[in-house]
């Protein structure tokens, strides 16, 4: 939806690129949503609202708590993510977008939405209040602080609780990334008012086209070995990189010459020594020449490295959405994945995915050896693209339906969970 566009039957939806724009996973999520909306309602110009002040000021106004406590992660101010990065991400989605600045206060956001003639705005990670003049759709990524409380400070747990309770009380509708998140909400916040909608598992359908624009030989550029698995996660403690490293040692000891390549930021602000401990583990297990840590890469290079791998390894102990962003990326470029068997990951319902027992290096090593001995048969790229495009249209239709439901609360979409 563009601020300049005229009337239409579909809801005028504005996309709020607030805290999500401060980290790569959030940008990927926004890209998926914009691409889905555009697939269901093509030839639109989609308005993306970008704050002109930093996130701490926003949260102070809207949430009255510190950004880290509210979101459960430490974020840089919004300007850390250039608008060019957002624009490039949305271009990858195939959608035409218009970035519109707004003064980052409730009044400033309200004015921007009214200027754009928006019928609704999403995704809102912070409650805009039950009396906000424009209907809004909440977003709760996960309840990790409930399932893994020992990895959060008391302040973070309290802040997330307050934030989520307020969203669930004030919002008409709340989006989550998986049915498992709805189950968590029903367990920990049973008296919520909001209707909950689990987003479908929908990797982006046009990543393969984007990947074809990669010019350089990615293996030569990064001096990568011939045979390698990939882990594309930030080095958060819950991602359990150590499980994969210990599994790799077992695979090498079994006589296989194979490596692991890691992409993603190396920081975990809650556990600042975590990455150093992983380096010590690599050294103590004599894996120094077998583990390649590349850091955060441009998206196209990350995908190129994935495409050249034996498989993506996702050893995570917790996710808000099925497989996390790494598995979305793997399936989008027709690359197999070996994934921990936590409940949310069992919601992956397409692609070539094999599961291993979470936190078990032995079982993961067995699965890695099985891949080395017998590569899985994949669908053709064309077949995959057709499947993903169909799924993206369904995803977009769902978002349009939820937007219609918050404009008319008595209207109940059939896909409500």
HELIX and SHEET records of a PDB file:
HELIX    1   1 UNK A   19  UNK A   22  5                                   4    
HELIX    2   2 UNK A   24  UNK A   40  1                                  17    
HELIX    3   3 UNK A   55  UNK A   62  1                                   8    
HELIX    4   4 UNK A   67  UNK A   71  1                                   5    
HELIX    5   5 UNK A   78  UNK A   80  5                                   3    
HELIX    6   6 UNK A   83  UNK A   93  1                                  11    
HELIX    7   7 UNK A  106  UNK A  115  1                                  10    
HELIX    8   8 UNK A  144  UNK A  147  1                                   4    
HELIX    9   9 UNK A  149  UNK A  151  5                                   3    
HELIX   10  10 UNK A  154  UNK A  170  1                                  17    
HELIX   11  11 UNK A  179  UNK A  188  1                                  10    
HELIX   12  12 UNK A  207  UNK A  211  1                                   5    
HELIX   13  13 UNK A  218  UNK A  221  1                                   4    
HELIX   14  14 UNK A  237  UNK A  239  5                                   3    
HELIX   15  15 UNK A  241  UNK A  253  1                                  13    
HELIX   16  16 UNK A  269  UNK A  271  5                                   3    
HELIX   17  17 UNK A  274  UNK A  284  1                                  11    
HELIX   18  18 UNK A  299  UNK A  307  1                                   9    
HELIX   19  19 UNK A  324  UNK A  332  1                                   9    
HELIX   20  20 UNK A  343  UNK A  347  5                                   5    
HELIX   21  21 UNK A  361  UNK A  373  1                                  13    
HELIX   22  22 UNK A  381  UNK A  407  1                                  27    
SHEET    1   A 7 UNK A  96  UNK A 102  0                                        
SHEET    2   A 7 UNK A  45  UNK A  51  1                                        
SHEET    3   A 7 UNK A  13  UNK A  16  1                                        
SHEET    4   A 7 UNK A 120  UNK A 124  1                                        
SHEET    5   A 7 UNK A 135  UNK A 139  1                                        
SHEET    6   A 7 UNK A 173  UNK A 176  1                                        
SHEET    7   A 7 UNK A 195  UNK A 198  1                                        
SHEET    1   B 3 UNK A 228  UNK A 232  0                                        
SHEET    2   B 3 UNK A 259  UNK A 263  1                                        
SHEET    3   B 3 UNK A 291  UNK A 295  1                                        
SHEET    1   C 3 UNK A 312  UNK A 314  0                                        
SHEET    2   C 3 UNK A 337  UNK A 340  1                                        
SHEET    3   C 3 UNK A 353  UNK A 356  1                                        
END                                                                             
